[in-house]
């Protein structure tokens, strides 16, 4: 029997089952090895629609890379996906998440350029919030030795979006001025760092007052997000600014266009003003839509202004923009290697703490990027909320104040 076993391919399913029959504990391990933990969105709505459960482990298809995930990023878009607050939302249940970092575990047919054990970061068209992901090889990038997995998970979406808006769409050059909303967030921090790589760029940034001290050295002129930022910008720069990066939408669209200098560029890359409560609000959506200034192309022509939109994930996943994204990643990694930029991680969260992490994004409390760390153990106060045994109903949502959550949040200092 031993001789026959040595002639078989190691670790085949037959041998796992056979050996497991002799050792019940091994049988459990073999079964577990075919499953993984993942965050599942069971339906659109509040935080109670998220749970951590076991799912079958995916295997790479042709042209794909299988990655053992170490960290994955949380974005405001993930919150909007949870609410169903996007165009053509996917069907539930689904595993959320669009970016991760980890180690190459295997390769599908016709996938090349990587070796097993390589440290990588990747874009994923959903399904990133899991212990294992499979994604097309063209969406995967090796990470520098000095870059940590949390930093890599904070890199792809934020820095690529910021780079392409500034340099591909708006053509940022020496001596220009930029207004960026949510300057303390993940994209905002990437924007301010990239602006600093160009000489004499003036950065106006809006942010909540409690973030000002932490981000002051990144921004030339910090403005209160709740104040009349248009008047404040005009006091400093009466002629306006060259570039406006708007992730808010609503009434800020008209304000941004009004602040542009001749030949200036306004770029809309989000609509966070549509998110007010924990679930999708038709009133907030209607209000934001109604407040958007109706743009007259003739007026743009007469005033020499450019209005643009940018969605990195649409460019990559729907419009075949892989080569443009790869060029941006290469340029960004060069800047990272020369210590010109560095992803700012706000905090690390265990997979089971996904609800609390998402609440922090909703509260606009983060400075930099929130990361789900696959190897982090949940704090006892949080662990029960997101596990598969949780049966929290709608009535349990938002019963505690924000201060209670903030008291028990694990931050990176």
N, C-alpha and C positions, 0 to 999 in steps of 0.2 A: 504493500500500500504506500509506503514511504517512497519507494522507487517510482511508482506511478505519479505521485504528487510532484516529484521534482521535474517531471517531464511536462507538467502543465505550466501555462503562463501564470506568473505570480499575480496575486491579488485579483483574480477573476471572480466573477459573481459566484461561480460554482464553489470555489475554494472558501470564500467568505461564509457561505451558508454551511458548507461541510464542517469547517472548523468551529463555527458558531454553535453547531449542534453539540459539540463536545464541551463547550464552555459557554454557559448562558450569558455570562458577562460580555464575552466577545461577540455574541450574537447581537446584543444590544448596541455595542459600539459599531458593528457593521451596519446595522439599520440606521443609526444616527448619522453615519458617514454619508448616507444618501440624502440626508435632509439638511436644511440650513434654517437659521433664524432670519426672519424678514419682517419689516413693517408692512402691514396690509391695510389699505384704505378700503373699507367694506362698503362704503357709499359716500355720496357727497353730503357735507354738513359740518358739524362741529367736531371738537376734539375726540368725542366718544366714538367717532367713525374710524379711529386708528387703533390698531392692536398689533402686538408682536406675536407671531405664531411660527410654527414649523411649516416649511414648504419643500417640495422636491428640489434637489439641487440641479441647476441647469447644466447642460453640456454644450460645448461650442459647436456651432454649425459651420458650414464652409465659410472661410474668410473671417472667422471670429476668434477672439481671445477670451479665455476663461481666467478670471481674476479672483483671487482670494482677497476680499475687501478688508482693509485696515481702517479706513475712515471714509466718510461721505459728507458732502456739504448740504446745508439747508439754505434755501433761497426763499425770498418773498413769493416767488412764483409757485413754490410748493404749497404755500398757504392758500393761494388762489385756486390751485388744482384741488386741494382738499374741499374747498367750498363749492367746487364746480363753477367757479367764477371766471372761466376762460371760454374762448370760442371752440366749438366742437370738442368738448371734453371727452376723454376716453371712457370706455365702459368699466365699471367696477364689478368685482373687486380687482384691485391692482396694487402693485408695489410702487410707491412714489420714488422720486429722486432722479437727478440728471447728471450727477458727477460723483466720482469716487477715486480713491487711490488704494493701491494694494500691490500684490505680488502675482506675477504670471504663474498660473498653475498648469495650464495646458493650451494647446493651439488646435484650431480646426484645420481642415484641409485647405490648402492654398493660402494659409495665413503665414506670413513671414515677417522678419524684421525684429523678432523678439525671441528670447530664450526663457525656458522655465527658470523661475527665480528672479527675473528682472523686476525691479521696482518701477511701477508705472502709475500714471494718472489717466483717467479716461472720462469721456462723455458717454452717457447711457441714455437711450430713449425710453425713459421710465425704468423702474426696477433697480435703481442704484442702492436703495436702503435695504440691503441684504448682505449676508456673509459671503455670498458668491454671486458674481455677475458674468454674463457673456455679452460681448459687444464687438462691433466690427473693428477690425485691426486698424483701419484708417482713423478711428476715433481714439486711439490709444497712443500715449507718449511716455517715453522714459523720463524719469525725474532725476535731477542732480543728486549726488551722494549726500550733500549737506541739507537737502530739503527733507523735512519730516513728512510723514504721511498726513497729518492734519493740515500742514501748509499746502501740500499738493492737492488735497481735497478742497482747499479754499482758493485754488489757483484758476482752474479751467474757466468756469462760467464768469466769474467777476472780472478777472484780468483780461481775458480775451474780449469780452463785451466792451470794457473800457478802452482797450487798445483800438479796436476796430472803429468805435464811434469817434474817438479823438483823431486818429491818423488816417483811417480809410474814408470815413464819411465827412468829417469836419475839416480835415487837412490842417491840424494844429501846427503852428509854426512859432518861431521866436517872437516874443513881444505881444502875443495875443492875450485875451482875457477869457476866462471860462466861469460860468455859473453852473454849479452842480447841486442838485437837491439831495437830501439825505446823505450829507457828506460823511457821516459817521458809520454808514452801512458798508456792506462788503464791496459793492460796485463803487460807492463814493470814495472809499479809501483807495481803491485801485486807481480811480481817476486822479486823485490828488497826487499819488506817487508818480504816475506816468507824466503828469503835467510838470513835475519837478525835474524830469529828464530833459526838458526843453528850456533853454535860457529865457529868463525874464517873462515867464508866464504868470499872470495875475489870476489867482483862484478865489472866487467868491463861493462860499459854501453855506447852505442852510442846514441846521441841525437843532435838536432839542438842547436847551441850555445846559442840562446836566452832562452832555457830551463834550462841551466846548473845551474844557481843560485838557481832556485826553487827546483831542485831535487838533489842538491849536497850532502845533508846529507843522502840520500838513497844509494848512489853509492860510492864504494871505488875509482874507477878510471873512470872519465867521459871523453869521447872521442867525437870529432866532427864527426858527421855522414857523413860529406862530405870529411873528411881527410882519410889518409891511416891508418885505424885503425889496420890493421894487423901489420904494423911496430911499431905502438905505443904499442900494446899489447906485442910484442916481446921484446921491450926495457925494459918493466917492468917485464915480465915473459917469459924469453927466451924459456922455455920448452913448453909454450902454456897454454891452459886452459882445465879443465875437462869437462865442459858442454858449448855448444853453443846453444842458443835459437834464431832461425832465422825466422822472419816474413816477410822478404824481398824477398828471393829467387834470381833467376838470378845468377849473378857472385858471390854473397855472399855465395852460397852453397859451391863452391870450396874453397873459402877463409876460411869458417868456418871449413870444414873438415881438411884443412891444419893446422889450429890452435890447433887441438885437441892433447892432450897428449895421450900416450898409455892408453887404456881402457876408453878413453873419449867418450862422447856421443854428437852427433849433432842431433838436433830436428828441423825439418821444421814444422811451424804451421801457415804459411800464405804466401802470394805472392803479397805483396803490391807494388812491383816494376812494376807490370803489369798495375797499375793505374797511368796514367800520366795526361791525359786530363779529361774533364767532362764526356765524353762518352767513350765507349769501343774502344780501339785502337788495331787493328790487328798488327800494327808495334811493339807496346810495348809488346804485348803478344809474338810475334815471337822473339823479342830481348831477353826477359827474358828467354824463353825456350832455345834459342840458347846458352845463356851464362851459363846455368847450366852445370856444369862439369859432363861428363859421368862417372858414378861411376863404378869402377871395383871391383867386390866382392873379387877377389883374393887380390887386394891391401888392402882392408879393413881387410881381414884375416891376411895378412902379417904385417900390422901396428897396429893391435889390436884396431881398432876403430869401433864404433857403429854409424850407420846412421838410424834415425827413423823419422816418421811423426806423427803428432797428430792433430786430428780434434775433438774437444769436441762435437760439434753438431752432427757429424756423429756417434760418439760413443753412444750418448744418443738417437737420433731420428731413426737411421738406424740399429745400431748394438746391441741394447738391453743392453746398459751399465748402466742402471738405478741404479743398486746396487753399482757399483763402484763410480758413481757420488754422490750418497747419502752418502757413506762413506766419500768422500772428503768434502762434505758440512758439515757434522757433525764435522770433524776435524777442518775445518776452523772456524766454529761458536765457537768452544772451544777456538781457538786462539783469536777470536774477543772478547769473554767474558773475557779473561785474558789480554785484551788490548795489544796484540802482533801485531795485524794488524788492519787497518782501511781503508775502501775504500776512495779514493781520488776523489772528484767530481770537475771537471773543471768548469762547468757552467750549469745553468738551462735554459731551453728554453720552451716556450709555444708550444703547438702542431702546431699552425700556423706558427711557426718559424723553422720548420723542414728543410727547404731549407738552411737557414743560418747556422744551426747547422751542417748539412751535409757538407757544404762548409768548415767549420772549420776543420772537420776531413780530408777532401781532402787536405787542406793546411798544414796538420800536425801541427796545431797550438795549440792543446789541451795538457794540462798537467793533466793527469788523465782522468776521464770519463765525457762524455757529456750526459745529462739527459733531456728527455722530461717530463716536469712537467704538469700534467693534470689540476692543479688548477692555474697555472700561466697565467696571461693575456699577450697577445702579445704587444710588443711595436708598436706604430702606423706605424713606418717606415717599419716594417716587415709584419704586419698582412695581407696585401692585396696579398702578393706574393704566399701564399700556400693555400688560401681558394678555395672553389669549384667554385667561380665566376671568378677565375683567368683564363685568356685565353692567357697566355704568350706563345709565340712561340719560336722555336729554335733560332731565330735571337736575342732574348732578353737575352740569356744566356751569362754570363761572360762579360757583357759590362762595368761593374764597376770594378775598381781595388780592390785588397784585402784590402787595407788600408781603403777604404770606409766602408766595412763591419765591420772591426775590431773596428772602431770608435763607433759603436752602438751595440756592443755585451754585453749582460748582464752576468757578471761574479760573481761567489761566491768568496769573498775575503778570 
